[in-house]
Amino acid sequence: MNASFLSLLASDPEIGILRGEPLFRHTTFRIGGKADVAVFPETPLAFARAVDACRRFSVPYRVIGKGSNVLFDDSGYAGAVLFTDKLIGISVDGNRITCGAGIPLKLLCHVARDNGLAGLAFAYGIPGTVGGAVYMNAGAFEGQMSDVFYEASYYDPESGEIRTVTKDGMHFGYRHSLFMENGGILLSATFLCEKGDPAEIDEEMMDHIRSRAEKQPLAEPSAGSVFRRPAGHFAGALIAEAGLSGRAIGGAKVSEKHAGFIVNTGSATAADVRGLIRVIQNEVMEKSGILLEPEIVIIDNPDRKGE
Ligand SMILES: Cc1cc2nc3c(=O)[nH]c(=O)nc-3n(C[C@H](O)[C@H](O)[C@H](O)COP(=O)(O)OP(=O)(O)OC[C@H]3O[C@@H](n4cnc5c(N)ncnc54)[C@H](O)[C@@H]3O)c2cc1C
C-alpha cells in the first residue's frame, strides 16, 4: 500500500488507522479477510479528508457501518475500509432527531422513545447504523427509513463537497437510495417524528423484538435476509418451498428457522456463502421461475475481483 497515503492518514490527529485489520471482526456474518487499512475518522471533516486521500492516491475504498449487510471476500480488501464508528453525535430538537452516521439504530430508537417521538419503532432490532440503514433504506414491519427521513448531510466524492439532501432528493425506493447512485457518504441525518407516548412506543419496539426472536436465527452469525423480496412473494418462503432449508455448503447453511437467512455455522467462508447463494438462485429459479437477487452487499476484493 502507498506509503505516502498511509503517512498522510497517520499524521491526521482526527483519523485512526489499523493496518491489516481482519474484516470478520467488523461484520455480523463474521466473515472476511484483512483490509490493507481500516480507517476511523473522528469527525465529518476528517471523513472527507480520508476519502479525498483515497481518491488522490487512487486507493480503493469502502464505507462500513456495523457490517450487518455485507459480505467481504475471504482474501480481504486491498484498499481502505472506512468506518463510521466515531460519527456518533445525537441531538433532539422538537420532533426532529439529528445524529451521526455511526449511531446504531438501537440507540436512535431509544432516544426517540425517551423523548416521546414515534415513527422509528419499526427499526428496532435491525442491527445496523444510521448510515447503513439510510443507504439501504432499511425496513421492517411495514416501515422504512424513508418514512421518517427529513434531511442528511453527506460527502459527495465527485465534487469533494459536503452537501445537504432532503427527502425528495434521496431517490428512495425498496432498499434503494441516492447514495447507491452517486457514491455519497452519509455523515449525519435528521429524522422527523411524530409525538407519541413513550410507553406505547416501547411496547411496539418490544413486540418487534419478540417477533424477531421467534422467527429469525439471531443466535447465529448472519447478514439478515440475503435476498431482496421479489414482487408478490417472500424470498424465504420460495427458498423453503424449493426444499432448501438446512442446505449447507461448508460452514454456510440456509437457516431452518428462516430460510431467507444464510447463517455461519462457525467456519463459513465468503466462498461458501457465494456458492450457497448460487445454489439457491438456481433451484428457486427451477422450481418457481423467479430470480432471487441478493440484498446483501457483496464486496469483491479490488485486487482479486472475488471469485
Ligand atoms: C439479524 C439481522 C436482521 C436484519 N434485519 C433487517 C431488517 O429487518 N430490515 C432490513 O432492511 N435490514 C435488515 N438487516 C440488514 C442490515 O442490518 C441493514 O441493512 C442495516 O441497515 C445495515 O446497516 P450497517 O450499518 O450494518 O451497514 P453495513 O452493512 O456496514 O453497510 C451496508 C451498505 O451501506 C453502505 N454504508 C454504510 N454506511 C454508510 C454511510 N455512512 N454512507 C454511505 N453508505 C454507507 C455500505 O457501503 C454498504 O454498501 C438485518 C441484518 C441482520 C444481521
The ligand as an SDF file (V2000), in Angstrom:
LIG
                    3D

 53 58  0  0  0  0  0  0  0  0999 V2000
  -30.1140  -10.4190   12.2260 C   0  0  0  0  0  0  0  0  0  0  0  0
  -30.2840   -9.3610   11.1710 C   0  0  0  0  0  0  0  0  0  0  0  0
  -31.5420   -8.8230   10.9240 C   0  0  0  0  0  0  0  0  0  0  0  0
  -31.7150   -7.8580    9.9460 C   0  0  0  0  0  0  0  0  0  0  0  0
  -32.9650   -7.3480    9.7350 N   0  0  0  0  0  0  0  0  0  0  0  0
  -33.1440   -6.4070    8.7900 C   0  0  0  0  0  0  0  0  0  0  0  0
  -34.4490   -5.8740    8.5530 C   0  0  0  0  0  0  0  0  0  0  0  0
  -35.4260   -6.2170    9.2000 O   0  0  0  0  0  0  0  0  0  0  0  0
  -34.5760   -4.9390    7.5720 N   0  0  0  0  0  0  0  0  0  0  0  0
  -33.5120   -4.5070    6.8330 C   0  0  0  0  0  0  0  0  0  0  0  0
  -33.6960   -3.6440    5.9620 O   0  0  0  0  0  0  0  0  0  0  0  0
  -32.2720   -4.9890    7.0390 N   0  0  0  0  0  0  0  0  0  0  0  0
  -32.0610   -5.9240    7.9950 C   0  0  0  0  0  0  0  0  0  0  0  0
  -30.8060   -6.4180    8.2090 N   0  0  0  0  0  0  0  0  0  0  0  0
  -29.6810   -5.9660    7.3710 C   0  0  0  0  0  0  0  0  0  0  0  0
  -28.9020   -4.7610    7.9500 C   0  0  0  0  0  0  0  0  0  0  0  0
  -28.9350   -4.7640    9.3550 O   0  0  0  0  0  0  0  0  0  0  0  0
  -29.4270   -3.4310    7.4230 C   0  0  0  0  0  0  0  0  0  0  0  0
  -29.3360   -3.3410    6.0120 O   0  0  0  0  0  0  0  0  0  0  0  0
  -28.6580   -2.2520    8.0440 C   0  0  0  0  0  0  0  0  0  0  0  0
  -29.3240   -1.0630    7.7380 O   0  0  0  0  0  0  0  0  0  0  0  0
  -27.2210   -2.1440    7.5590 C   0  0  0  0  0  0  0  0  0  0  0  0
  -26.5600   -1.1880    8.3690 O   0  0  0  0  0  0  0  0  0  0  0  0
  -24.9920   -1.2890    8.6310 P   0  0  0  0  0  0  0  0  0  0  0  0
  -24.5710   -0.0680    9.3690 O   0  0  0  0  0  0  0  0  0  0  0  0
  -24.6360   -2.5700    9.2390 O   0  0  0  0  0  0  0  0  0  0  0  0
  -24.4530   -1.2140    7.1310 O   0  0  0  0  0  0  0  0  0  0  0  0
  -23.2180   -2.0150    6.5300 P   0  0  0  0  0  0  0  0  0  0  0  0
  -23.5420   -3.4640    6.4750 O   0  0  0  0  0  0  0  0  0  0  0  0
  -21.9750   -1.6090    7.2230 O   0  0  0  0  0  0  0  0  0  0  0  0
  -23.2100   -1.4350    5.0450 O   0  0  0  0  0  0  0  0  0  0  0  0
  -24.2920   -1.7240    4.1770 C   0  0  0  0  0  0  0  0  0  0  0  0
  -24.1470   -0.8250    2.9340 C   0  0  0  0  0  0  0  0  0  0  0  0
  -24.3110    0.5230    3.3570 O   0  0  0  0  0  0  0  0  0  0  0  0
  -23.1760    1.3010    2.9640 C   0  0  0  0  0  0  0  0  0  0  0  0
  -22.9560    2.2900    4.0220 N   0  0  0  0  0  0  0  0  0  0  0  0
  -22.7640    2.0810    5.3460 C   0  0  0  0  0  0  0  0  0  0  0  0
  -22.6290    3.2640    5.9800 N   0  0  0  0  0  0  0  0  0  0  0  0
  -22.7230    4.2180    5.0370 C   0  0  0  0  0  0  0  0  0  0  0  0
  -22.6440    5.6480    5.0550 C   0  0  0  0  0  0  0  0  0  0  0  0
  -22.4330    6.3250    6.2030 N   0  0  0  0  0  0  0  0  0  0  0  0
  -22.7880    6.3230    3.8910 N   0  0  0  0  0  0  0  0  0  0  0  0
  -22.9960    5.6570    2.7180 C   0  0  0  0  0  0  0  0  0  0  0  0
  -23.0460    4.3150    2.6410 N   0  0  0  0  0  0  0  0  0  0  0  0
  -22.9360    3.6160    3.7830 C   0  0  0  0  0  0  0  0  0  0  0  0
  -22.0240    0.2980    2.8640 C   0  0  0  0  0  0  0  0  0  0  0  0
  -21.0110    0.7660    1.9850 O   0  0  0  0  0  0  0  0  0  0  0  0
  -22.7440   -0.9280    2.3030 C   0  0  0  0  0  0  0  0  0  0  0  0
  -22.8780   -0.8020    0.8950 O   0  0  0  0  0  0  0  0  0  0  0  0
  -30.6020   -7.3990    9.1850 C   0  0  0  0  0  0  0  0  0  0  0  0
  -29.3330   -7.9240    9.4420 C   0  0  0  0  0  0  0  0  0  0  0  0
  -29.1710   -8.8980   10.4340 C   0  0  0  0  0  0  0  0  0  0  0  0
  -27.7950   -9.4310   10.7070 C   0  0  0  0  0  0  0  0  0  0  0  0
  1  2  1  0
  2  3  1  0
  2 52  2  0
  3  4  2  0
  4  5  1  0
  4 50  1  0
  5  6  2  0
  6  7  1  0
  6 13  1  0
  7  8  2  0
  7  9  1  0
  9 10  1  0
 10 11  2  0
 10 12  1  0
 12 13  2  0
 13 14  1  0
 14 15  1  0
 14 50  1  0
 15 16  1  0
 16 17  1  0
 16 18  1  0
 18 19  1  0
 18 20  1  0
 20 21  1  0
 20 22  1  0
 22 23  1  0
 23 24  1  0
 24 25  2  0
 24 26  1  0
 24 27  1  0
 27 28  1  0
 28 29  2  0
 28 30  1  0
 28 31  1  0
 31 32  1  0
 32 33  1  0
 33 34  1  0
 33 48  1  0
 34 35  1  0
 35 36  1  0
 35 46  1  0
 36 37  1  0
 36 45  1  0
 37 38  2  0
 38 39  1  0
 39 40  1  0
 39 45  2  0
 40 41  1  0
 40 42  2  0
 42 43  1  0
 43 44  2  0
 44 45  1  0
 46 47  1  0
 46 48  1  0
 48 49  1  0
 50 51  2  0
 51 52  1  0
 52 53  1  0
M  END
$$$$
